[in-house]
Amino acid sequence: MERLIALVGPTAVGKTAVGIALAERLGGELISADAVAVYKKLDIGSAKPTKAEQARVPFHLIDVAEPGDDFTVTDFEDQASQAITQIRGRGKLPIVLGGTGLYVRALTSALSIPTVPPQPEFRAARWAEVDEHGAPWLHEKLAAIDPVAATKILPGDGKRIIRALEVFEATGQPLSSFHTPEGVRGILKPGVQIIGLDRDREVLYQRIEQRVDQMMTEGFLEEIKALLASGISPGSKSMGSLGYRHLVQFLCDGVTLDNTIAMIKRDTRRYAKRQISWFRNDPAVHWLIIQEGESAEDIAERLEIGISV
């Protein structure tokens, strides 16, 4: 049976260091499942593996999209599946590494994701309706054609409402019809093992705050200035990512830098909580709690004992 390991968990928990150590032990290659790391030039804010880290083991699905692209889950699934086939062809073990839940599930579970590319004109028209009438008004339109999806999408979540309407417009089928009977989780593929990493919550939050401070020291703001100066739209998908959108707002709207940094830290903590909830709701995830002072090599050794390859 062909094996696939997935190492998941919240941002700043230490997945990259553990993933590298585990790949070295098991003869593996890493597939980044991070919705921001796919973009070129979004380096600091996405906490991409350093050049030294990438020299230790091969990484895939990093820097595969231009900053102005609208990279989708389907794009990720297509490219990552090709990478998995190539990794196995070299006799190596593919290890999925990341915290973007739907990206991970696209590789570990049998999902039915509609292959509908972005429709710019359709989206622009719907956003105009949101501006005029509000997202709840558009949510009522969705409820009329896909009541199942409407119950799972908040009335104020314009982005997801428009995507659901876009799928219906392109396929004539409601978005909910693409889900498996198990819902968006899907059915776990044979040979897949999913391991979740977590830490004491206060320790995790400290690591998040330290990471944000480090990003600012390393030139996060300068990175965004360079992206905008190169012609990347502030409204592009990549610039809507965590941290990027906050600093874009700072540059465009005059919010103070101290307040902006505080908001990045706050929203990153909230994002980590959502990641934990997402993976905690998946019974296929086997959890390992990282103890204070444990090195990545120590954790990888603990994991190796429970992984059959």
C-alpha positions as a Python dict, from the first residue, in 0.01 Angstrom:
ca = {
    (1, 'M'): (0, 0, 0),
    (2, 'E'): (135, 343, -92),
    (3, 'R'): (182, 560, 213),
    (4, 'L'): (119, 930, 268),
    (5, 'I'): (198, 1111, 593),
    (6, 'A'): (39, 1445, 678),
    (7, 'L'): (180, 1662, 955),
    (8, 'V'): (-73, 1929, 1053),
    (9, 'G'): (-144, 2181, 1326),
    (10, 'P'): (-169, 2552, 1402),
    (11, 'T'): (67, 2820, 1277),
    (12, 'A'): (390, 2861, 1478),
    (13, 'V'): (357, 2520, 1645),
    (14, 'G'): (683, 2405, 1483),
    (15, 'K'): (565, 2193, 1190),
    (16, 'T'): (849, 2286, 953),
    (17, 'A'): (1133, 2188, 1185),
    (18, 'V'): (962, 1863, 1282),
    (19, 'G'): (871, 1786, 922),
    (20, 'I'): (1231, 1826, 809),
    (21, 'A'): (1361, 1604, 1089),
    (22, 'L'): (1094, 1343, 1014),
    (23, 'A'): (1166, 1347, 640),
    (24, 'E'): (1536, 1292, 711),
    (25, 'R'): (1455, 993, 929),
    (26, 'L'): (1204, 834, 692),
    (27, 'G'): (1358, 919, 355),
    (28, 'G'): (1080, 1159, 269),
    (29, 'E'): (1012, 1474, 69),
    (30, 'L'): (787, 1752, 194),
    (31, 'I'): (478, 1894, 23),
    (32, 'S'): (388, 2235, 162),
    (33, 'A'): (13, 2268, 218),
    (34, 'D'): (16, 2641, 286),
    (35, 'A'): (-214, 2870, 89),
    (36, 'V'): (30, 3164, 113),
    (37, 'A'): (361, 2985, 56),
    (38, 'V'): (247, 2891, -296),
    (39, 'Y'): (302, 3255, -400),
    (40, 'K'): (640, 3378, -521),
    (41, 'K'): (786, 3679, -338),
    (42, 'L'): (555, 3631, -37),
    (43, 'D'): (842, 3503, 172),
    (44, 'I'): (857, 3669, 512),
    (45, 'G'): (486, 3689, 589),
    (46, 'S'): (428, 3326, 489),
    (47, 'A'): (717, 3204, 708),
    (48, 'K'): (850, 2996, 420),
    (49, 'P'): (1127, 2747, 497),
    (50, 'T'): (1465, 2915, 477),
    (51, 'K'): (1715, 2830, 203),
    (52, 'A'): (1912, 2630, 460),
    (53, 'E'): (1600, 2433, 555),
    (54, 'Q'): (1510, 2367, 192),
    (55, 'A'): (1865, 2241, 135),
    (56, 'R'): (1817, 1967, 394),
    (57, 'V'): (1517, 1797, 226),
    (58, 'P'): (1322, 1866, -96),
    (59, 'F'): (1014, 2088, -60),
    (60, 'H'): (730, 2099, -313),
    (61, 'L'): (443, 2346, -379),
    (62, 'I'): (643, 2649, -269),
    (63, 'D'): (670, 2945, -510),
    (64, 'V'): (446, 2787, -774),
    (65, 'A'): (216, 3086, -836),
    (66, 'E'): (266, 3452, -921),
    (67, 'P'): (157, 3705, -655),
    (68, 'G'): (-128, 3826, -876),
    (69, 'D'): (-267, 3478, -945),
    (70, 'D'): (-589, 3343, -797),
    (71, 'F'): (-448, 3007, -688),
    (72, 'T'): (-728, 2762, -599),
    (73, 'V'): (-767, 2438, -407),
    (74, 'T'): (-805, 2261, -741),
    (75, 'D'): (-474, 2409, -858),
    (76, 'F'): (-311, 2286, -541),
    (77, 'E'): (-460, 1939, -567),
    (78, 'D'): (-348, 1901, -929),
    (79, 'Q'): (11, 2011, -869),
    (80, 'A'): (51, 1834, -536),
    (81, 'S'): (-84, 1507, -678),
    (82, 'Q'): (177, 1526, -954),
    (83, 'A'): (447, 1588, -694),
    (84, 'I'): (333, 1287, -491),
    (85, 'T'): (356, 1062, -797),
    (86, 'Q'): (707, 1191, -871),
    (87, 'I'): (820, 1148, -509),
    (88, 'R'): (698, 790, -502),
    (89, 'G'): (867, 730, -836),
    (90, 'R'): (1196, 816, -667),
    (91, 'G'): (1126, 565, -394),
    (92, 'K'): (1067, 840, -136),
    (93, 'L'): (786, 897, 113),
    (94, 'P'): (559, 1199, 51),
    (95, 'I'): (496, 1400, 366),
    (96, 'V'): (230, 1674, 353),
    (97, 'L'): (319, 1963, 580),
    (98, 'G'): (92, 2252, 660),
    (99, 'G'): (-201, 2419, 822),
    (100, 'T'): (-439, 2504, 536),
    (101, 'G'): (-707, 2252, 621),
    (102, 'L'): (-875, 2219, 283),
    (103, 'Y'): (-540, 2179, 108),
    (104, 'V'): (-454, 1892, 340),
    (105, 'R'): (-791, 1725, 294),
    (106, 'A'): (-765, 1754, -84),
    (107, 'L'): (-469, 1514, -63),
    (108, 'T'): (-565, 1293, 230),
    (109, 'S'): (-936, 1241, 165),
    (110, 'A'): (-1158, 1153, -128),
    (111, 'L'): (-1327, 1486, -194),
    (112, 'S'): (-1537, 1597, -486),
    (113, 'I'): (-1411, 1949, -550),
    (114, 'P'): (-1577, 2131, -841),
    (115, 'T'): (-1317, 2224, -1102),
    (116, 'V'): (-1460, 2568, -1168),
    (117, 'P'): (-1195, 2832, -1239),
    (118, 'P'): (-1247, 3187, -1113),
    (119, 'Q'): (-1495, 3392, -1319),
    (120, 'P'): (-1369, 3752, -1281),
    (121, 'E'): (-1668, 3924, -1443),
    (122, 'F'): (-1919, 3717, -1247),
    (123, 'R'): (-1735, 3787, -922),
    (124, 'A'): (-1713, 4159, -993),
    (125, 'A'): (-2088, 4175, -1056),
    (126, 'R'): (-2163, 3990, -732),
    (127, 'W'): (-1928, 4210, -528),
    (128, 'A'): (-2109, 4512, -673),
    (129, 'E'): (-2432, 4362, -539),
    (130, 'V'): (-2270, 4312, -200),
    (131, 'D'): (-2165, 4678, -201),
    (132, 'E'): (-2519, 4787, -291),
    (133, 'H'): (-2735, 4548, -91),
    (134, 'G'): (-2505, 4374, 159),
    (135, 'A'): (-2381, 4016, 182),
    (136, 'P'): (-2695, 3888, 366),
    (137, 'W'): (-2903, 3991, 62),
    (138, 'L'): (-2682, 3776, -161),
    (139, 'H'): (-2699, 3497, 98),
    (140, 'E'): (-3077, 3486, 43),
    (141, 'K'): (-3014, 3431, -329),
    (142, 'L'): (-2785, 3141, -243),
    (143, 'A'): (-3041, 2990, -4),
    (144, 'A'): (-3293, 2979, -288),
    (145, 'I'): (-3070, 2761, -508),
    (146, 'D'): (-2856, 2577, -251),
    (147, 'P'): (-3015, 2572, 95),
    (148, 'V'): (-2764, 2312, 218),
    (149, 'A'): (-2464, 2531, 138),
    (150, 'A'): (-2646, 2836, 275),
    (151, 'T'): (-2679, 2674, 617),
    (152, 'K'): (-2300, 2625, 628),
    (153, 'I'): (-2198, 2971, 506),
    (154, 'L'): (-2246, 3274, 730),
    (155, 'P'): (-2467, 3550, 583),
    (156, 'G'): (-2179, 3795, 609),
    (157, 'D'): (-1919, 3576, 435),
    (158, 'G'): (-1936, 3738, 92),
    (159, 'K'): (-1636, 3552, -46),
    (160, 'R'): (-1779, 3203, 17),
    (161, 'I'): (-2130, 3307, -89),
    (162, 'I'): (-1997, 3431, -423),
    (163, 'R'): (-1792, 3114, -474),
    (164, 'A'): (-2101, 2898, -416),
    (165, 'L'): (-2300, 3108, -664),
    (166, 'E'): (-2010, 3091, -909),
    (167, 'V'): (-2007, 2711, -900),
    (168, 'F'): (-2382, 2700, -961),
    (169, 'E'): (-2353, 2949, -1247),
    (170, 'A'): (-2079, 2744, -1417),
    (171, 'T'): (-2210, 2390, -1358),
    (172, 'G'): (-2583, 2422, -1302),
    (173, 'Q'): (-2535, 2220, -983),
    (174, 'P'): (-2537, 2346, -623),
    (175, 'L'): (-2202, 2348, -447),
    (176, 'S'): (-2336, 2111, -180),
    (177, 'S'): (-2392, 1841, -444),
    (178, 'F'): (-2015, 1808, -482),
    (179, 'H'): (-1965, 1706, -121),
    (180, 'T'): (-1931, 1342, -24),
    (181, 'P'): (-2189, 1193, 217),
    (182, 'E'): (-1934, 1268, 491),
    (183, 'G'): (-1938, 1636, 398),
    (184, 'V'): (-1630, 1842, 328),
    (185, 'R'): (-1414, 1602, 532),
    (186, 'G'): (-1453, 1329, 273),
    (187, 'I'): (-1334, 970, 312),
    (188, 'L'): (-977, 909, 426),
    (189, 'K'): (-770, 757, 146),
    (190, 'P'): (-597, 420, 203),
    (191, 'G'): (-244, 441, 338),
    (192, 'V'): (-285, 792, 484),
    (193, 'Q'): (-173, 880, 836),
    (194, 'I'): (-247, 1228, 971),
    (195, 'I'): (-56, 1356, 1273),
    (196, 'G'): (-151, 1675, 1453),
    (197, 'L'): (102, 1879, 1649),
    (198, 'D'): (-7, 2102, 1935),
    (199, 'R'): (145, 2284, 2231),
    (200, 'D'): (35, 2444, 2554),
    (201, 'R'): (-186, 2732, 2442),
    (202, 'E'): (6, 3007, 2620),
    (203, 'V'): (334, 2878, 2477),
    (204, 'L'): (181, 2872, 2129),
    (205, 'Y'): (58, 3229, 2163),
    (206, 'Q'): (402, 3342, 2280),
    (207, 'R'): (557, 3176, 1975),
    (208, 'I'): (305, 3354, 1750),
    (209, 'E'): (390, 3694, 1897),
    (210, 'Q'): (762, 3627, 1870),
    (211, 'R'): (719, 3519, 1508),
    (212, 'V'): (532, 3838, 1416),
    (213, 'D'): (803, 4049, 1582),
    (214, 'Q'): (1069, 3854, 1394),
    (215, 'M'): (885, 3903, 1063),
    (216, 'M'): (880, 4278, 1116),
    (217, 'T'): (1250, 4279, 1202),
    (218, 'E'): (1328, 4076, 889),
    (219, 'G'): (1152, 4330, 665),
    (220, 'F'): (789, 4219, 631),
    (221, 'L'): (672, 4576, 565),
    (222, 'E'): (945, 4631, 304),
    (223, 'E'): (843, 4305, 134),
    (224, 'I'): (487, 4433, 93),
    (225, 'K'): (601, 4775, -29),
    (226, 'A'): (808, 4602, -298),
    (227, 'L'): (514, 4384, -403),
    (228, 'L'): (282, 4682, -436),
    (229, 'A'): (550, 4882, -619),
    (230, 'S'): (585, 4596, -869),
    (231, 'G'): (220, 4636, -965),
    (232, 'I'): (53, 4374, -744),
    (233, 'S'): (-299, 4494, -665),
    (234, 'P'): (-384, 4552, -296),
    (235, 'G'): (-706, 4363, -375),
    (236, 'S'): (-535, 4051, -508),
    (237, 'K'): (-591, 3719, -334),
    (238, 'S'): (-233, 3699, -209),
    (239, 'M'): (-253, 4046, -53),
    (240, 'G'): (-564, 3937, 137),
    (241, 'S'): (-360, 3685, 336),
    (242, 'L'): (-305, 3712, 710),
    (243, 'G'): (-56, 3986, 790),
    (244, 'Y'): (-38, 4109, 431),
    (245, 'R'): (-384, 4260, 438),
    (246, 'H'): (-309, 4429, 770),
    (247, 'L'): (6, 4597, 643),
    (248, 'V'): (-162, 4692, 315),
    (249, 'Q'): (-426, 4867, 523),
    (250, 'F'): (-150, 5039, 720),
    (251, 'L'): (7, 5167, 398),
    (252, 'C'): (-320, 5267, 232),
    (253, 'D'): (-537, 5389, 519),
    (254, 'G'): (-293, 5536, 769),
    (255, 'V'): (-356, 5296, 1059),
    (256, 'T'): (-70, 5326, 1308),
    (257, 'L'): (204, 5064, 1281),
    (258, 'D'): (186, 4965, 1649),
    (259, 'N'): (-188, 4904, 1621),
    (260, 'T'): (-136, 4713, 1296),
    (261, 'I'): (121, 4481, 1454),
    (262, 'A'): (-109, 4423, 1750),
    (263, 'M'): (-393, 4332, 1510),
    (264, 'I'): (-167, 4089, 1321),
    (265, 'K'): (-82, 3914, 1648),
    (266, 'R'): (-446, 3905, 1757),
    (267, 'D'): (-573, 3773, 1426),
    (268, 'T'): (-293, 3516, 1403),
    (269, 'R'): (-392, 3382, 1745),
    (270, 'R'): (-752, 3362, 1624),
    (271, 'Y'): (-640, 3186, 1307),
    (272, 'A'): (-445, 2932, 1513),
    (273, 'K'): (-760, 2861, 1716),
    (274, 'R'): (-958, 2802, 1396),
    (275, 'Q'): (-688, 2568, 1266),
    (276, 'I'): (-696, 2368, 1587),
    (277, 'S'): (-1075, 2343, 1573),
    (278, 'W'): (-1066, 2234, 1208),
    (279, 'F'): (-822, 1951, 1271),
    (280, 'R'): (-972, 1856, 1611),
    (281, 'N'): (-1302, 1791, 1434),
    (282, 'D'): (-1134, 1529, 1214),
    (283, 'P'): (-1123, 1188, 1390),
    (284, 'A'): (-850, 1072, 1150),
    (285, 'V'): (-597, 1308, 1312),
    (286, 'H'): (-373, 1151, 1577),
    (287, 'W'): (-240, 1416, 1814),
    (288, 'L'): (103, 1465, 1965),
    (289, 'I'): (150, 1735, 2228),
    (290, 'I'): (492, 1896, 2211),
    (291, 'Q'): (653, 1929, 2551),
    (292, 'E'): (846, 2241, 2648),
    (293, 'G'): (1214, 2200, 2566),
    (294, 'E'): (1159, 1914, 2320),
    (295, 'S'): (1370, 1948, 2006),
    (296, 'A'): (1242, 1881, 1654),
    (297, 'E'): (1463, 1572, 1642),
    (298, 'D'): (1314, 1445, 1969),
    (299, 'I'): (962, 1491, 1834),
    (300, 'A'): (1050, 1324, 1503),
    (301, 'E'): (1189, 1027, 1694),
    (302, 'R'): (863, 997, 1890),
    (303, 'L'): (662, 1018, 1567),
    (304, 'E'): (876, 762, 1384),
    (305, 'I'): (784, 497, 1640),
    (306, 'G'): (413, 533, 1560),
    (307, 'I'): (446, 557, 1183),
    (308, 'S'): (441, 240, 976),
    (309, 'V'): (601, 272, 632),
}
